[in-house]
Amino acid sequence: MAKVAIVGAGPAGCSAGYHLAQSGHDVTLIDQHRFPRDKVCGDGISIESIQALSTMGIYPQNIRTLAAEYAPIHRFFLGVSNQIEHSELTKLEAYCIPRFVFDYLLYTKAIDAGCQVLTQTVNKQDWQDQGLPDAFDMIIDARGVSAGEVTAIAIRAYWMVNRHDVSETALTEAQIHFDRSLGVNGYGWIFPVATQQDLIKFNVGVGVWLDEYKTINTNIIQLFQQFIQSNNIARQLRTKIVSQRSPKVFPLATAKRGNQVVDGKILKIGDAANLTDPLTGEGIANAVLSGFHVAQAINMSRTSDAASENWQYLYESHFEADLRAGLGIRAWRKFSLMNYGLIWLMKRNPRIARQVSHAVAGVVPYHEVFVSLNY
């Protein structure tokens, strides 16, 4: 059995740690923070992510039992601000869960599986000085976006609203709003993330891809404020706020072409490997699945070199086709009219609406969306 250091205890690191410890490896899970700790993001847990969690023995019924805060999601809303919109009901259930709650759930699963934990700041340039390469057979880099290549920037705020001031639909609907002020690929979101009490928590934010952000003569905080002021749904929800937390900015490491997920005997997973969805910015599913597959790469290998080779192969086999398809769709959406036209088609064709919504939710891979419409 191998002695493995996993640097970073987010969803990717905890997934890898869980599977490796379950397989009998000696696993040390290293993170600079003590848990539970907050992670700034949109808090969306897609249908694909829910399915991926089953590899860690976490099922939907467990979420309702174990998570202190959550919102079941039954509808996916796509809209162009104040112009056109479509809300699609899905039979499969997604969730929105504050990362303070969600990450601790996965962290606990990894520890229960047998991972040893170490609270320590580890930067890659310090690994040699700290003796990690000599002390461990393999190192898994799961440090998140700080170790990946930043390709987008986002901001989110938590708004607290009384239950009687919002509709029942709003409690189970994840909304994505395309907005010209955010570029062609940028969008705003409104997600319920805690709906068990009379005071409902919403995660409201915007995300912008850096190649477009550089051409916008406005900083991300101002873009967020502009979106709230101009988007009718966001503006109306803001009038209902009982309390709120200050917005926080965070980076994203979305997919890129020619991706290498190994560096010697260092195996990169999750955001550190730029595995975040290039269209939606959702990173949980690929984080959890990359932890599962990197564990398989180590399990099937007798040497660290073989593990590196196998992990690159498994990445290319299980992730690259869909990430490339997402990048292709992103390039295709050159004009904001594309967003309007897509939603227009969804409103008129139930099959397209279902497939697009399922693609956003991660049920249908991007590279299969157009093919599946032919059947």
FIVEX-917600 format. One record per residue: residue in one letter; chain; x, y, z of N, C-alpha, C in turn. Coordinates in steps of 0.2 Angstrom, whole numbers. Layout:
! residues N
REC type mol n.east n.north  n.up ca.east ca.north ca.up c.east c.north  c.up
REC    a   A      X       Y     Z       X        Y     Z      X       Y     Z
...
//
This chain:
! residues 375
REC type mol n.east n.north  n.up ca.east ca.north ca.up c.east c.north  c.up
REC    m   A      4      -6     0       0        0     0      4       6     0
REC    a   A      2      12    -3       6       18    -4      5      22     2
REC    k   A     10      27     3       9       32     8      8      38     4
REC    v   A      2      41     5       0       47     1     -2      53     5
REC    a   A      1      59     2      -1       65     5     -6      69     0
REC    i   A    -12      71     3     -17       75    -1    -16      82     2
REC    v   A    -14      87    -2     -14       93     0    -20      97    -2
REC    g   A    -24      99     3     -31      102     1    -36      97     3
REC    a   A    -41      99     8     -46       95    10    -53      98     8
REC    g   A    -53     100     2     -60      102    -1    -63      96    -4
REC    p   A    -68      96    -8     -72       90   -11    -67      86   -14
REC    a   A    -63      88   -18     -58       84   -22    -53      80   -18
REC    g   A    -50      84   -13     -46       80    -8    -49      75    -4
REC    c   A    -55      77    -1     -59       73     3    -61      66    -1
REC    s   A    -63      67    -7     -65       62   -11    -59      57   -12
REC    a   A    -53      60   -14     -47       55   -15    -45      52    -9
REC    g   A    -46      56    -3     -44       53     3    -48      47     5
REC    y   A    -55      48     5     -60       43     6    -58      37     3
REC    h   A    -58      37    -4     -57       31    -8    -50      28    -7
REC    l   A    -45      32    -6     -38       29    -5    -38      25     2
REC    a   A    -41      29     7     -41       26    14    -45      19    14
REC    q   A    -51      20    11     -55       14    10    -51       8     7
REC    s   A    -47       9     2     -43        4    -1    -37       2     3
REC    g   A    -36       5     9     -30        3    13    -24       7    13
REC    h   A    -24      12     9     -18       16     9    -17      20    15
REC    d   A    -11      23    17      -9       27    22    -10      34    20
REC    v   A    -15      37    22     -17       44    19    -17      49    24
REC    t   A    -13      55    22     -13       61    26    -16      67    22
REC    l   A    -21      69    25     -25       75    22    -23      81    25
REC    i   A    -20      86    21     -17       92    24    -21      98    21
REC    d   A    -23     102    26     -26      108    24    -24     114    29
REC    q   A    -24     120    26     -22      126    30    -27     128    35
REC    h   A    -33     126    34     -39      128    38    -41     122    43
REC    r   A    -44     124    48     -47      119    53    -55     119    50
REC    f   A    -58     113    51     -65      113    48    -69     112    54
REC    p   A    -76     115    53     -78      117    47    -76     124    46
REC    r   A    -75     126    39     -73      132    37    -77     134    31
REC    d   A    -77     141    29     -81      143    24    -77     143    17
REC    k   A    -81     142    12     -78      142     5    -82     147     1
REC    v   A    -80     152    -2     -84      157    -6    -85     154   -12
REC    c   A    -92     153   -14     -94      150   -21   -101     151   -21
REC    g   A   -104     148   -27    -111      149   -28   -115     144   -24
REC    d   A   -112     139   -21    -115      134   -17   -120     129   -21
REC    g   A   -120     129   -27    -124      124   -31   -121     117   -31
REC    i   A   -125     112   -30    -123      105   -30   -128     102   -35
REC    s   A   -125     101   -41    -129       99   -47   -131      92   -46
REC    i   A   -136      90   -51    -138       83   -51   -132      78   -52
REC    e   A   -128      80   -56    -122       76   -58   -118      76   -51
REC    s   A   -117      81   -47    -113       81   -41   -117      76   -36
REC    i   A   -123      76   -36    -127       72   -31   -125      65   -33
REC    q   A   -125      63   -40    -124       56   -42   -117      55   -40
REC    a   A   -112      59   -41    -105       58   -39   -104      57   -32
REC    l   A   -108      60   -28    -107       59   -20   -109      52   -18
REC    s   A   -113      48   -22    -114       41   -21   -108      37   -20
REC    t   A   -103      39   -24     -96       35   -24    -93      36   -17
REC    m   A    -95      41   -13     -93       41    -6    -98      39    -1
REC    g   A   -103      36    -3    -108       33     1   -113      39     4
REC    i   A   -113      44     0    -118       50     2   -123      50    -3
REC    y   A   -129      49     0    -135       49    -5   -140      54    -3
REC    p   A   -145      56    -7    -149       62    -6   -152      62     1
REC    q   A   -155      56     3    -158       55    10   -153      57    15
REC    n   A   -146      55    14    -141       57    19   -140      65    20
REC    i   A   -141      68    14    -140       75    14   -145      79    18
REC    r   A   -151      76    18    -157       79    22   -156      78    29
REC    t   A   -153      72    31    -151       71    38   -145      74    41
REC    l   A   -140      74    37    -134       77    39   -132      84    38
REC    a   A   -135      87    33    -134       94    32   -138      99    36
REC    a   A   -135     103    40    -139      108    44   -143     113    40
REC    e   A   -140     115    34    -143      119    29   -143     116    22
REC    y   A   -149     117    19    -149      115    12   -155     117     9
REC    a   A   -155     117     2    -161      118    -2   -162     113    -8
REC    p   A   -167     109    -8    -168      104   -13   -170     109   -19
REC    i   A   -167     107   -25    -168      111   -31   -172     106   -36
REC    h   A   -178     108   -38    -182      105   -43   -183     108   -50
REC    r   A   -181     115   -50    -182      118   -56   -175     122   -58
REC    f   A   -174     122   -64    -168      126   -67   -171     131   -72
REC    f   A   -169     137   -70    -171      143   -73   -166     146   -77
REC    l   A   -167     148   -84    -162      151   -88   -166     157   -91
REC    g   A   -162     163   -91    -165      169   -93   -160     174   -95
REC    v   A   -163     179  -100    -159      185  -102   -162     190   -98
REC    s   A   -158     194   -94    -161      199   -89   -167     203   -93
REC    n   A   -173     203   -90    -178      207   -91   -181     206   -99
REC    q   A   -179     201  -102    -181      200  -109   -185     193  -110
REC    i   A   -181     188  -108    -184      181  -110   -182     176  -104
REC    e   A   -186     171  -103    -184      167   -97   -188     160   -98
REC    h   A   -185     155   -96    -188      148   -96   -186     144   -89
REC    s   A   -191     141   -86    -190      137   -80   -192     130   -81
REC    e   A   -188     126   -81    -189      119   -82   -189     114   -76
REC    l   A   -195     111   -75    -195      106   -69   -191     100   -71
REC    t   A   -188      97   -66    -184       91   -67   -186      86   -62
REC    k   A   -186      80   -64    -188       74   -59   -183      73   -55
REC    l   A   -177      74   -57    -171       72   -53   -169      78   -48
REC    e   A   -167      77   -42    -166       82   -38   -159      84   -37
REC    a   A   -158      91   -37    -151       94   -36   -152      97   -29
REC    y   A   -146     101   -27    -147      104   -20   -142     110   -21
REC    c   A   -144     115   -17    -139      121   -15   -138     120    -8
REC    i   A   -131     120    -6    -129      119     1   -123     124     2
REC    p   A   -124     128     8    -118      132     9   -112     128    10
REC    r   A   -106     130     7    -100      126     8    -97     125    15
REC    f   A    -99     130    19     -97      129    26   -100     122    29
REC    v   A   -106     120    26    -109      114    28   -107     108    24
REC    f   A   -107     109    17    -106      104    13    -99     101    13
REC    d   A    -94     105    14     -87      103    14    -85      99    20
REC    y   A    -88     102    26     -87       98    32    -90      91    32
REC    l   A    -96      90    28     -99       84    27    -94      79    24
REC    l   A    -91      81    19     -86       77    15    -80      76    19
REC    y   A    -78      81    23     -72       81    27    -73      75    32
REC    t   A    -78      75    35     -80       70    40    -80      63    37
REC    k   A    -83      62    31     -83       56    28    -75      53    27
REC    a   A    -71      58    25     -64       56    24    -60      54    30
REC    i   A    -62      57    35     -59       55    42    -61      49    44
REC    d   A    -68      48    44     -71       41    46    -68      36    42
REC    a   A    -66      37    35     -63       32    31    -56      30    33
REC    g   A    -53      34    37     -46       32    40    -41      37    38
REC    c   A    -43      43    35     -38       48    34    -35      51    40
REC    q   A    -28      52    40     -25       56    46    -26      64    43
REC    v   A    -26      68    48     -27       75    46    -21      79    49
REC    l   A    -19      84    45     -14       89    47    -16      96    45
REC    t   A    -16     100    50     -17      107    48    -11     111    47
REC    q   A     -9     113    41      -3      116    39     -3     119    33
REC    t   A      0     125    32       0      128    25      5     125    21
REC    v   A      4     123    15       9      120    11      8     123     4
REC    n   A     13     127     2      13      129    -5     18     125    -9
REC    k   A     17     124   -15      21      119   -19     28     121   -19
REC    q   A     30     127   -18      37      129   -18     40     127   -11
REC    d   A     36     125    -6      39      123     0     39     115     1
REC    w   A     36     112    -4      35      105    -3     42     101    -2
REC    q   A     47     103    -6      54      100    -5     57     102     2
REC    d   A     56     108     4      59      110    10     56     107    16
REC    q   A     49     105    15      45      102    21     46      94    20
REC    g   A     50      92    15      51       85    15     45      80    12
REC    l   A     40      83     9      35       79     7     37      74     2
REC    p   A     41      76    -3      42       71    -9     46      65    -6
REC    d   A     50      66     0      54       60     3     49      56     8
REC    a   A     44      60    11      40       56    16     35      52    13
REC    f   A     33      54     7      27       51     4     28      48    -3
REC    d   A     25      42    -5      26       39   -11     22      43   -17
REC    m   A     17      46   -15      13       50   -20     10      57   -16
REC    i   A     10      62   -20       7       68   -18      1      70   -22
REC    i   A     -5      71   -20     -10       73   -23    -12      81   -22
REC    d   A    -11      85   -27     -12       92   -27    -20      93   -27
REC    a   A    -23      95   -22     -30       97   -22    -31     103   -18
REC    r   A    -26     108   -20     -27      115   -16    -32     119   -19
REC    g   A    -35     117   -24     -41      122   -26    -38     127   -32
REC    v   A    -42     132   -32     -41      137   -38    -34     140   -37
REC    s   A    -31     140   -31     -25      144   -30    -19     140   -33
REC    a   A    -20     133   -35     -15      129   -38    -17     129   -46
REC    g   A    -23     131   -48     -25      130   -55    -23     137   -58
REC    e   A    -26     137   -65     -25      143   -69    -32     147   -68
REC    v   A    -32     153   -65     -38      157   -64    -40     159   -71
REC    t   A    -47     157   -73     -50      159   -79    -56     164   -79
REC    a   A    -58     164   -72     -64      168   -71    -64     171   -64
REC    i   A    -69     176   -63     -69      179   -57    -77     180   -55
REC    a   A    -78     179   -49     -85      179   -47    -86     183   -40
REC    i   A    -92     184   -38     -94      187   -32   -100     185   -29
REC    r   A   -101     184   -23    -107      181   -20   -109     185   -14
REC    a   A   -115     185   -12    -118      188    -6   -123     184    -3
REC    y   A   -124     183     3    -130      180     6   -135     185     8
REC    w   A   -141     183     6    -147      188     8   -152     183    12
REC    m   A   -154     186    18    -159      183    22   -166     186    20
REC    v   A   -171     182    19    -178      184    17   -183     180    21
REC    n   A   -188     183    23    -194      180    26   -197     175    21
REC    r   A   -199     169    24    -202      164    19   -209     167    16
REC    h   A   -212     171    20    -219      173    17   -218     178    12
REC    d   A   -212     181    11    -211      186     6   -208     183    -1
REC    v   A   -207     176    -1    -205      173    -8   -210     168   -10
REC    s   A   -210     166   -16    -215      161   -18   -212     154   -17
REC    e   A   -217     149   -17    -214      142   -16   -210     140   -21
REC    t   A   -211     143   -27    -206      141   -33   -199     143   -32
REC    a   A   -199     149   -29    -192      152   -28   -188     148   -23
REC    l   A   -191     144   -19    -188      140   -14   -185     134   -16
REC    t   A   -186     132   -23    -184      126   -26   -181     127   -33
REC    e   A   -179     133   -34    -177      135   -41   -170     138   -41
REC    a   A   -166     135   -45    -159      138   -46   -160     143   -52
REC    q   A   -159     149   -52    -159      154   -57   -153     156   -60
REC    i   A   -152     156   -66    -146      159   -70   -148     164   -75
REC    h   A   -146     170   -74    -148      176   -78   -142     178   -83
REC    f   A   -142     177   -89    -137      180   -94   -139     188   -94
REC    d   A   -133     192   -94    -134      199   -94   -128     202   -98
REC    r   A   -130     207  -102    -125      210  -107   -120     213  -103
REC    s   A   -121     216   -97    -116      219   -93   -110     215   -91
REC    l   A   -112     208   -91    -107      203   -89   -103     200   -94
REC    g   A   -104     202  -100    -101      199  -106   -105     193  -109
REC    v   A   -103     190  -114    -107      185  -117   -108     179  -113
REC    n   A   -103     177  -110    -103      171  -106   -104     172   -98
REC    g   A   -104     178   -96    -105      179   -89   -112     179   -87
REC    y   A   -114     178   -81    -121      177   -79   -121     179   -72
REC    g   A   -128     181   -70    -129      182   -63   -133     176   -60
REC    w   A   -133     174   -54    -137      169   -51   -141     171   -45
REC    i   A   -146     167   -44    -150      168   -38   -152     161   -35
REC    f   A   -149     158   -30    -150      151   -28   -152     151   -20
REC    p   A   -158     148   -19    -159      147   -12   -154     142    -9
REC    v   A   -152     143    -3    -147      138     0   -149     135     7
REC    a   A   -154     138    10    -156      136    16   -163     137    17
REC    t   A   -168     132    17    -175      134    16   -179     130    22
REC    q   A   -175     128    27    -179      124    32   -182     128    37
REC    q   A   -180     135    38    -183      139    43   -187     144    40
REC    d   A   -190     149    44    -194      154    42   -190     159    38
REC    l   A   -184     160    40    -179      164    37   -175     161    32
REC    i   A   -176     163    25    -173      159    20   -167     162    18
REC    k   A   -162     158    16    -155      161    14   -154     160     7
REC    f   A   -153     165     3    -151      165    -4   -144     167    -5
REC    n   A   -141     163   -10    -134      165   -13   -135     169   -19
REC    v   A   -133     175   -19    -134      179   -25   -128     182   -28
REC    g   A   -126     181   -34    -120      183   -36   -119     184   -44
REC    v   A   -113     185   -46    -112      186   -53   -105     183   -55
REC    g   A   -104     180   -61     -98      177   -63    -96     180   -70
REC    v   A    -89     182   -71     -87      184   -77    -81     181   -79
REC    w   A    -80     179   -85     -74      176   -88    -69     181   -89
REC    l   A    -63     179   -87     -57      185   -87    -56     188   -94
REC    d   A    -57     184  -100     -55      186  -106    -60     192  -108
REC    e   A    -67     191  -105     -72      196  -106    -71     202  -101
REC    y   A    -69     200   -95     -69      205   -90    -63     210   -91
REC    k   A    -58     208   -95     -53      213   -96    -55     218  -101
REC    t   A    -61     217  -105     -63      222  -109    -69     226  -106
REC    i   A    -71     225  -100     -76      228   -97    -73     233   -92
REC    n   A    -75     240   -93     -71      245   -89    -75     246   -82
REC    t   A    -76     240   -79     -80      241   -72    -77     235   -68
REC    n   A    -76     236   -61     -73      231   -57    -79     226   -55
REC    i   A    -77     220   -52     -82      215   -51    -88     217   -46
REC    i   A    -86     221   -41     -90      223   -36    -96     228   -39
REC    q   A    -93     232   -44     -98      237   -47   -103     233   -52
REC    l   A   -100     228   -55    -104      223   -60   -110     220   -56
REC    f   A   -108     218   -50    -113      215   -45   -118     219   -44
REC    q   A   -116     225   -42    -121      231   -40   -126     232   -46
REC    q   A   -123     233   -52    -126      234   -58   -132     229   -59
REC    f   A   -129     223   -59    -134      217   -60   -140     217   -55
REC    i   A   -139     219   -49    -144      219   -44   -149     225   -46
REC    q   A   -146     230   -48    -150      236   -49   -154     235   -56
REC    s   A   -152     232   -60    -155      231   -67   -159     225   -68
REC    n   A   -158     220   -65    -162      214   -66   -168     214   -61
REC    n   A   -174     213   -65    -180      214   -61   -181     209   -55
REC    i   A   -179     203   -56    -180      198   -51   -176     199   -45
REC    a   A   -169     201   -46    -164      202   -41   -166     209   -37
REC    r   A   -168     214   -41    -170      220   -38   -176     219   -33
REC    q   A   -181     215   -35    -187      214   -31   -185     210   -25
REC    l   A   -181     205   -26    -179      201   -20   -175     205   -15
REC    r   A   -171     210   -17    -167      214   -13   -172     218    -8
REC    t   A   -178     220   -11    -182      224    -6   -185     220    -1
REC    k   A   -184     213    -1    -187      209     4   -182     207    10
REC    i   A   -175     209     9    -170      207    13   -171     209    20
REC    v   A   -170     205    25    -171      206    32   -164     207    35
REC    s   A   -159     203    32    -152      204    34   -147     201    28
REC    q   A   -141     204    28    -137      201    23   -130     201    25
REC    r   A   -125     197    21    -118      197    23   -115     201    17
REC    s   A   -109     204    18    -105      208    13   -103     203     8
REC    p   A   -104     206     1    -102      201    -4    -94     200    -4
REC    k   A    -92     194    -6     -86      191    -6    -84     189   -13
REC    v   A    -78     191   -15     -75      190   -22    -71     183   -22
REC    f   A    -72     179   -27     -68      173   -28    -66     172   -35
REC    p   A    -60     168   -36     -58      166   -43    -61     159   -44
REC    l   A    -60     158   -51     -62      151   -53    -57     149   -58
REC    a   A    -56     142   -58     -51      139   -62    -55     134   -67
REC    t   A    -58     137   -72     -62      133   -77    -57     129   -82
REC    a   A    -60     124   -86     -57      120   -90    -52     124   -95
REC    k   A    -47     121   -97     -43      124  -102    -41     118  -107
REC    r   A    -38     120  -113     -36      115  -118    -29     113  -117
REC    g   A    -28     107  -119     -21      104  -118    -19     103  -111
REC    n   A    -24     101  -107     -23      101   -99    -19      95   -97
REC    q   A    -14      96   -93     -10       91   -90    -11      91   -83
REC    v   A    -13      85   -80     -15       84   -73    -10      81   -69
REC    v   A     -4      80   -72       2       77   -68      8      81   -69
REC    d   A     12      81   -63      18       84   -63     23      80   -59
REC    g   A     26      75   -63      30       70   -60     26      66   -56
REC    k   A     27      65   -49      23       61   -45     18      65   -41
REC    i   A     17      71   -44      12       75   -41      5      75   -46
REC    l   A      0      72   -43      -6       71   -47    -11      77   -45
REC    k   A    -13      81   -50     -18       87   -49    -25      85   -50
REC    i   A    -29      87   -45     -37       85   -46    -41      91   -44
REC    g   A    -47      91   -46     -52       96   -44    -50     103   -48
REC    d   A    -51     108   -44     -49      115   -47    -42     116   -48
REC    a   A    -37     112   -44     -30      112   -45    -28     110   -52
REC    a   A    -33     106   -55     -32      103   -62    -36     106   -67
REC    n   A    -39     112   -65     -44      116   -70    -49     111   -72
REC    l   A    -53     108   -68     -58      103   -70    -65     107   -69
REC    t   A    -66     113   -67     -72      116   -67    -75     117   -73
REC    d   A    -82     116   -73     -86      117   -80    -85     124   -83
REC    p   A    -83     124   -89     -81      130   -93    -87     135   -95
REC    l   A    -93     132   -94     -99      136   -95   -103     138   -89
REC    t   A   -104     134   -84    -107      136   -78   -103     137   -72
REC    g   A    -97     136   -72     -93      137   -66    -94     132   -61
REC    e   A    -98     127   -62     -99      121   -57    -93     117   -56
REC    g   A    -90     116   -50     -84      112   -50    -85     106   -45
REC    i   A    -90     105   -42     -91      100   -37    -91      93   -40
REC    a   A    -95      92   -45     -95       85   -48    -88      83   -51
REC    n   A    -85      87   -54     -78       84   -57    -73      84   -51
REC    a   A    -74      88   -46     -69       87   -40    -70      81   -37
REC    v   A    -76      79   -35     -78       72   -32    -76      67   -37
REC    l   A    -77      67   -43     -76       61   -48    -68      61   -49
REC    s   A    -65      67   -49     -58       66   -50    -54      63   -44
REC    g   A    -57      64   -38     -54       61   -32    -55      53   -33
REC    f   A    -61      51   -35     -62       44   -36    -58      41   -41
REC    h   A    -57      44   -47     -53       42   -52    -45      42   -51
REC    v   A    -43      47   -47     -36       47   -45    -34      41   -41
REC    a   A    -39      40   -36     -38       34   -32    -38      28   -36
REC    q   A    -42      27   -41     -41       21   -45    -35      21   -49
REC    a   A    -32      27   -51     -25       27   -54    -20      24   -50
REC    i   A    -20      26   -43     -15       24   -38    -16      16   -37
REC    n   A    -23      14   -36     -24        7   -35    -22       2   -40
REC    m   A    -22       5   -46     -20        0   -52    -13       0   -54
REC    s   A     -9       4   -50      -2        5   -52      3       3   -46
REC    r   A      9       0   -49      14       -2   -44     19       3   -42
REC    t   A     20       8   -47      25       13   -46     21      20   -46
REC    s   A     25      25   -44      22       32   -44     22      34   -51
REC    d   A     27      32   -55      27       34   -62     21      31   -66
REC    a   A     19      25   -64      13       22   -67      7      25   -65
REC    a   A      7      27   -59       1       31   -56      0      37   -60
REC    s   A      5      41   -61       5       47   -65      2      46   -72
REC    e   A      5      41   -75       3       39   -82     -5      37   -82
REC    n   A     -7      33   -77     -14       31   -77    -19      37   -75
REC    w   A    -17      41   -71     -21       47   -69    -22      51   -76
REC    q   A    -17      53   -79     -18       57   -85    -22      53   -90
REC    y   A    -21      47   -91     -26       43   -95    -33      43   -93
REC    l   A    -34      42   -87     -41       42   -84    -44      49   -85
REC    y   A    -40      54   -84     -43       61   -85    -45      62   -92
REC    e   A    -41      60   -97     -43       60  -104    -49      56  -106
REC    s   A    -49      50  -102     -55       46  -104    -61      48  -101
REC    h   A    -61      51   -95     -68       52   -92    -70      60   -91
REC    f   A    -65      64   -93     -66       71   -92    -66      76   -98
REC    e   A    -60      74  -102     -58       79  -107    -64      80  -113
REC    a   A    -67      75  -115     -72       75  -120    -77      80  -118
REC    d   A    -80      80  -112     -85       84  -110    -83      92  -109
REC    l   A    -77      92  -106     -74       99  -105    -72     102  -112
REC    r   A    -70      98  -117     -68      101  -123    -75     103  -127
REC    a   A    -80      99  -126     -87      101  -129    -89     108  -125
REC    g   A    -88     108  -119     -90      114  -116    -87     120  -118
REC    l   A    -80     120  -119     -76      125  -122    -78     127  -129
REC    g   A    -80     122  -133     -83      123  -140    -89     127  -140
REC    i   A    -94     125  -135    -100      128  -135    -99     136  -132
REC    r   A    -94     136  -128     -93      143  -125    -90     148  -131
REC    a   A    -86     145  -135     -83      148  -141    -89     150  -146
REC    w   A    -93     145  -147     -99      146  -151   -104     152  -149
REC    r   A   -104     153  -143    -108      159  -141   -105     165  -141
REC    k   A   -104     168  -147    -100      174  -148   -104     180  -147
REC    f   A   -110     179  -148    -115      185  -147   -120     184  -142
REC    s   A   -122     189  -139    -127      189  -134   -134     186  -137
REC    l   A   -135     187  -143    -141      185  -146   -142     177  -146
REC    m   A   -136     174  -145    -136      166  -144   -140     164  -138
REC    n   A   -138     168  -133    -142      166  -126   -149     167  -127
REC    y   A   -151     173  -130    -159      174  -131   -162     169  -136
REC    g   A   -158     167  -141    -161      162  -146   -161     155  -143
REC    l   A   -157     153  -138    -157      147  -135   -163     146  -130
REC    i   A   -164     152  -127    -170      151  -122   -177     152  -126
REC    w   A   -177     155  -132    -182      156  -136   -184     149  -138
REC    l   A   -179     145  -140    -180      138  -143   -183     134  -137
REC    m   A   -180     135  -131    -182      131  -125   -190     132  -124
REC    k   A   -192     138  -124    -199      140  -123   -204     136  -128
REC    r   A   -201     135  -134    -206      132  -139   -205     125  -141
REC    n   A   -199     122  -138    -198      115  -139   -197     111  -133
REC    p   A   -201     108  -130    -200      104  -123   -194     100  -123
REC    r   A   -193      97  -129    -187       92  -129   -180      96  -128
REC    i   A   -180     101  -132    -174      105  -131   -173     108  -124
REC    a   A   -179     110  -121    -179      113  -115   -176     108  -110
REC    r   A   -179     102  -110    -177       97  -106   -169      95  -107
REC    q   A   -167      94  -113    -160       93  -114   -155      98  -112
REC    v   A   -157     104  -113    -152      110  -111   -152     110  -103
REC    s   A   -158     110  -100    -158      110   -93   -154     105   -90
REC    h   A   -155      99   -93    -151       93   -90   -144      94   -91
REC    a   A   -142      97   -97    -135       98   -98   -132     103   -93
REC    v   A   -136     108   -91    -134      113   -86   -133     110   -79
REC    a   A   -138     105   -78    -138      101   -72   -133      96   -71
REC    g   A   -130      94   -77    -124       89   -77   -127      82   -79
REC    v   A   -133      81   -80    -136       75   -82   -134      72   -89
REC    v   A   -134      77   -93    -133       75  -100   -126      79  -102
REC    p   A   -121      75  -104    -114       78  -105   -115      83  -111
REC    y   A   -111      88  -111    -111       93  -117   -110      89  -124
REC    h   A   -106      85  -124    -104       82  -130   -109      77  -133
REC    e   A   -115      76  -129    -120       72  -131   -127      75  -132
REC    v   A   -127      82  -130    -133       86  -130   -136      86  -137
REC    f   A   -132      88  -142    -135       88  -149   -136      81  -152
REC    v   A   -132      77  -150    -133       70  -153   -140      67  -150
REC    s   A   -141      68  -144    -147       65  -141   -153      68  -143
REC    l   A   -153      74  -146    -159       77  -149   -161      74  -155
REC    n   A   -157      70  -158    -159       66  -164   -163      60  -163
REC    y   A   -164      58  -157    -167       52  -155   -174      53  -153
//
